[in-house]
Amino acid sequence: MKDPTILLKDRKLKAYSATAGQSPFPDFVHPTPAEAKEAHRILRKLHGARNRPKEVVASADRAGCGDSPSVLDALVRTILSQNTSDTNSTRAKRSMDSVYGRSDKWEAIAEGGQEKLEEAIRCGGLSKTKSKVILSILEQVKEKYGEYSLDHMFKLSNEDAMQEMLGFQGVGPKTASCVLLFCLRRESFAVDTHVHRIAGLLGWRPPKASRDETHAHLDVRIPDEDKYGLHILMVSHGKKCDECKAGRKNLGKCELRKAFPKSKAKDNVSEKKEKKEKSEDVKLEDDSS
């Protein structure tokens, strides 16, 4: 009987390959390039422009989401950010710094075992799952490459890098896309719970489209030059806008929603549904469902 972990990996890769480079909804024409650019313009007006920095710097003050010049460090930071707030992921990162000297002391982390790592990142939430995922990745990387590094991905194509990251347990399209976008500096449109919700409000996805399907769809619909800034601004808007937060009603005041009438998408995400989606994020990352 085939190992369940291998079966899961095969299923993830098959699901990704089925829509890589194409939309799972070829007849769904939104957003058009013009619509994506208009949304980007409105969000820049509301929240300020978000431009890609000249170089990637690993922050000592926060975990970030893929913000590191080291691919392995970027991947681990993004895993810490799964299913939790920026504040909590940063607490987990700082706790790792305190326990191991730095959060990228891979040898010490691997040798310390799961119990020690789980305790170190407990403040970030889902520590049992995340510690298991991180240690599994470290083990596989060391075994395959003889060192704790994934920097060879800088030389890989987007698709090859995505395929390799998706091969790790606990890593789904959103996590891999964040590493592509922020660390590898590629044009990839990551879809988290905020982006998924707002895409529904704007009519940019079919009402029942999953996060992974929405990622595949938006990644080919949104112009490359808008992906970095628009992703960050949609996340920011989803956290700040009183009408675009989970479970909030359309009061007709949000400039972004006024530009894209609700009639385009009958997808009012309830707060209860949003909480359920968040509770399943790590599983979704693993299952790519």
C-alpha positions as CSV (number, residue, x, y, z in Angstrom):
1,M,0.0,0.0,0.0
2,K,1.3,3.4,-1.0
3,D,2.5,5.7,1.8
4,P,-0.3,8.3,2.7
5,T,2.2,11.1,2.6
6,I,3.2,10.2,-0.9
7,L,-0.4,9.9,-2.0
8,L,-1.0,13.4,-0.6
9,K,2.0,14.8,-2.4
10,D,0.9,13.2,-5.7
11,R,-2.6,14.6,-5.3
12,K,-1.3,18.1,-4.6
13,L,1.0,18.0,-7.6
14,K,-1.7,16.6,-9.8
15,A,-4.1,19.3,-8.7
16,Y,-1.6,22.1,-9.3
17,S,-0.4,20.7,-12.7
18,A,-4.0,20.6,-13.9
19,T,-4.3,24.4,-13.9
20,A,-0.7,25.6,-14.0
21,G,-0.5,28.5,-16.4
22,Q,-4.2,28.5,-17.1
23,S,-7.5,29.4,-15.5
24,P,-9.7,26.6,-14.2
25,F,-12.5,28.9,-15.4
26,P,-11.6,29.8,-19.0
27,D,-15.0,31.3,-19.7
28,F,-14.9,33.5,-16.6
29,V,-13.5,36.8,-18.0
30,H,-13.1,38.8,-14.8
31,P,-10.9,40.5,-13.9
32,T,-9.9,42.0,-17.2
33,P,-6.4,43.6,-17.3
34,A,-8.2,47.0,-17.2
35,E,-10.3,46.0,-14.2
36,A,-7.2,44.8,-12.3
37,K,-5.4,48.0,-13.0
38,E,-8.4,50.1,-11.9
39,A,-8.6,48.2,-8.7
40,H,-4.9,48.7,-8.2
41,R,-5.3,52.4,-8.8
42,I,-8.1,52.7,-6.3
43,L,-6.3,50.8,-3.6
44,R,-3.1,52.9,-4.1
45,K,-5.3,55.9,-3.6
46,L,-6.8,54.4,-0.4
47,H,-3.7,52.9,1.2
48,G,-0.7,54.2,-0.7
49,A,1.5,52.5,-3.3
50,R,3.3,49.2,-2.5
51,N,6.5,48.9,-4.6
52,R,8.8,45.9,-4.6
53,P,12.1,46.8,-2.7
54,K,15.4,46.8,-4.6
55,E,16.6,43.9,-2.4
56,V,15.1,41.4,-0.1
57,V,16.1,41.8,3.6
58,A,15.2,39.3,6.3
59,S,13.5,41.4,9.0
60,A,14.7,40.8,12.6
61,D,11.5,42.4,13.9
62,R,8.8,40.4,12.2
63,A,8.2,37.0,10.6
64,G,6.9,38.4,7.4
65,C,5.6,36.2,4.6
66,G,8.4,35.1,2.3
67,D,10.5,38.2,3.3
68,S,14.0,36.7,3.3
69,P,16.8,36.4,0.7
70,S,17.2,32.7,1.8
71,V,14.5,30.5,0.2
72,L,14.5,28.1,3.2
73,D,14.1,30.9,5.7
74,A,11.4,32.5,3.5
75,L,9.5,29.2,3.4
76,V,9.7,28.6,7.2
77,R,8.7,32.2,7.9
78,T,5.7,31.8,5.6
79,I,4.7,28.5,7.4
80,L,4.8,30.4,10.7
81,S,2.4,33.0,9.2
82,Q,-0.2,30.3,8.2
83,N,-3.5,30.5,10.0
84,T,-2.5,33.3,12.4
85,S,-2.0,37.1,12.6
86,D,1.1,39.0,11.8
87,T,1.5,39.7,15.5
88,N,1.4,36.0,16.5
89,S,3.7,34.8,13.7
90,T,6.2,37.5,14.7
91,R,6.0,36.3,18.3
92,A,6.8,32.8,17.1
93,K,9.7,34.0,15.1
94,R,11.1,36.0,18.0
95,S,10.7,33.0,20.3
96,M,12.7,30.9,17.9
97,D,15.4,33.6,17.8
98,S,15.5,33.4,21.6
99,V,15.6,29.6,21.9
100,Y,18.0,28.8,19.1
101,G,20.1,32.0,18.8
102,R,18.4,32.8,15.5
103,S,15.3,31.4,13.7
104,D,17.4,30.1,10.9
105,K,19.8,28.0,13.0
106,W,18.7,24.9,11.0
107,E,21.1,22.4,12.5
108,A,20.1,23.4,16.1
109,I,16.4,23.3,15.2
110,A,16.7,19.9,13.5
111,E,18.7,18.4,16.4
112,G,16.5,19.9,19.1
113,G,13.5,17.8,18.0
114,Q,9.8,18.5,17.7
115,E,9.0,19.0,21.4
116,K,11.5,21.9,21.7
117,L,10.4,23.5,18.5
118,E,6.7,23.1,19.3
119,E,7.2,24.9,22.6
120,A,9.3,27.6,21.0
121,I,6.5,28.5,18.5
122,R,3.5,27.8,20.7
123,C,2.7,31.5,20.9
124,G,2.1,31.6,17.2
125,G,-0.7,29.0,17.1
126,L,-0.9,25.5,15.6
127,S,2.5,24.8,17.0
128,K,2.2,21.0,16.8
129,T,1.4,21.0,13.1
130,K,3.8,23.7,12.1
131,S,6.7,22.2,14.1
132,K,6.2,18.9,12.4
133,V,6.0,20.5,9.0
134,I,9.2,22.6,9.5
135,L,11.2,19.6,10.8
136,S,10.0,17.4,7.9
137,I,11.1,20.0,5.4
138,L,14.5,20.4,7.1
139,E,15.0,16.6,7.1
140,Q,14.1,16.3,3.4
141,V,16.3,19.3,2.4
142,K,19.3,18.0,4.3
143,E,18.9,14.5,2.9
144,K,18.5,15.6,-0.7
145,Y,21.0,18.4,-0.9
146,G,23.5,17.7,1.9
147,E,22.9,21.2,3.4
148,Y,20.1,23.3,4.7
149,S,19.5,25.4,1.7
150,L,16.9,25.8,-1.1
151,D,18.7,28.6,-2.8
152,H,19.0,26.6,-6.0
153,M,15.4,27.6,-6.6
154,F,16.7,31.0,-7.8
155,K,17.7,29.2,-11.0
156,L,14.5,27.3,-11.4
157,S,11.5,28.3,-13.5
158,N,8.4,29.4,-11.6
159,E,6.7,26.1,-12.4
160,D,9.6,24.0,-11.2
161,A,10.0,26.0,-8.0
162,M,6.3,25.7,-7.3
163,Q,6.4,22.0,-8.0
164,E,9.3,21.5,-5.6
165,M,7.8,23.5,-2.8
166,L,4.4,21.8,-3.2
167,G,6.2,18.5,-2.7
168,F,6.7,19.4,1.0
169,Q,4.0,18.4,3.4
170,G,2.1,21.4,4.7
171,V,3.0,23.6,1.7
172,G,0.2,24.6,-0.6
173,P,-0.1,27.1,-3.5
174,K,-0.6,30.1,-1.2
175,T,2.6,29.4,0.8
176,A,4.6,28.6,-2.3
177,S,3.3,31.6,-4.2
178,C,4.3,33.9,-1.3
179,V,7.9,32.6,-1.5
180,L,7.9,33.1,-5.3
181,L,6.6,36.6,-5.0
182,F,8.6,38.0,-2.1
183,C,11.8,35.9,-1.9
184,L,12.4,34.8,-5.5
185,R,11.0,38.1,-6.8
186,R,8.8,36.4,-9.4
187,E,5.4,37.6,-10.6
188,S,3.0,35.3,-8.7
189,F,-0.4,36.3,-7.3
190,A,-0.8,34.7,-3.9
191,V,-4.3,34.2,-2.6
192,D,-4.9,34.3,1.1
193,T,-8.3,34.5,2.9
194,H,-8.5,38.3,2.4
195,V,-7.7,38.2,-1.3
196,H,-10.1,35.2,-1.8
197,R,-12.9,37.1,0.0
198,I,-12.3,40.4,-1.9
199,A,-12.1,38.6,-5.2
200,G,-15.6,37.3,-4.5
201,L,-16.9,40.7,-3.6
202,L,-15.5,42.2,-6.8
203,G,-16.8,39.4,-9.0
204,W,-13.3,38.2,-9.9
205,R,-14.1,34.6,-9.3
206,P,-17.0,32.2,-9.5
207,P,-18.9,32.2,-6.1
208,K,-17.9,28.6,-5.2
209,A,-14.3,28.9,-6.4
210,S,-11.8,27.6,-3.8
211,R,-8.7,29.5,-2.8
212,D,-6.5,27.4,-4.9
213,E,-8.8,27.7,-7.9
214,T,-8.9,31.4,-7.3
215,H,-5.1,31.5,-7.2
216,A,-4.8,29.7,-10.6
217,H,-7.5,32.0,-12.1
218,L,-6.1,35.3,-10.9
219,D,-2.5,34.4,-11.6
220,V,-3.3,34.3,-15.3
221,R,-5.9,37.2,-15.3
222,I,-3.9,39.8,-13.5
223,P,-1.1,41.6,-15.4
224,D,2.4,40.7,-14.1
225,E,3.3,44.3,-13.4
226,D,0.3,44.6,-10.9
227,K,0.7,41.3,-9.0
228,Y,3.1,42.5,-6.3
229,G,1.4,45.7,-5.4
230,L,-2.2,44.5,-5.9
231,H,-1.6,41.4,-3.7
232,I,-0.3,43.5,-0.8
233,L,-3.0,46.1,-1.1
234,M,-5.8,43.6,-1.3
235,V,-4.6,41.9,1.9
236,S,-4.3,45.3,3.6
237,H,-7.7,46.4,2.4
238,G,-9.2,43.2,3.6
239,K,-7.9,43.8,7.1
240,K,-8.7,47.5,7.3
241,C,-11.9,48.3,5.3
242,D,-15.0,48.1,7.4
243,E,-17.1,47.0,4.5
244,C,-14.7,44.4,3.2
245,K,-13.8,42.6,6.4
246,A,-15.4,39.1,6.9
247,G,-19.1,39.3,7.6
248,R,-19.4,43.0,7.1
249,K,-22.3,44.5,5.0
250,N,-22.0,46.6,1.9
251,L,-23.0,50.1,3.0
252,G,-22.2,51.7,-0.4
253,K,-19.2,53.7,0.9
254,C,-16.2,51.5,-0.1
255,E,-14.7,53.1,-3.2
256,L,-13.4,49.7,-4.4
257,R,-16.7,47.9,-4.1
258,K,-18.5,50.8,-5.7
259,A,-16.3,50.4,-8.7
260,F,-17.2,46.8,-9.0
261,P,-21.0,46.3,-8.4
262,K,-22.0,43.5,-6.2
263,S,-24.2,42.1,-9.0
264,K,-21.2,40.6,-10.6
265,A,-20.7,38.1,-7.8
266,K,-23.4,36.7,-5.4
267,D,-20.8,35.6,-2.9
268,N,-21.4,37.2,0.5
269,V,-18.9,35.4,2.7
270,S,-20.3,35.2,6.3
271,E,-18.1,35.7,9.3
272,K,-18.9,32.2,10.4
273,K,-17.8,30.7,7.1
274,E,-14.6,32.8,7.2
275,K,-13.7,31.5,10.6
276,K,-14.3,28.0,9.4
277,E,-12.0,28.6,6.4
278,K,-9.3,30.0,8.6
279,S,-9.4,27.0,10.9
280,E,-8.8,24.7,7.9
281,D,-6.0,26.8,6.3
282,V,-3.1,24.5,7.3
283,K,-5.1,21.4,6.1
284,L,-6.0,23.3,2.9
285,E,-2.3,24.1,2.4
286,D,-1.6,20.4,2.8
287,D,-4.4,19.1,0.7
288,S,-4.6,21.8,-1.9
289,S,-8.3,21.4,-1.9
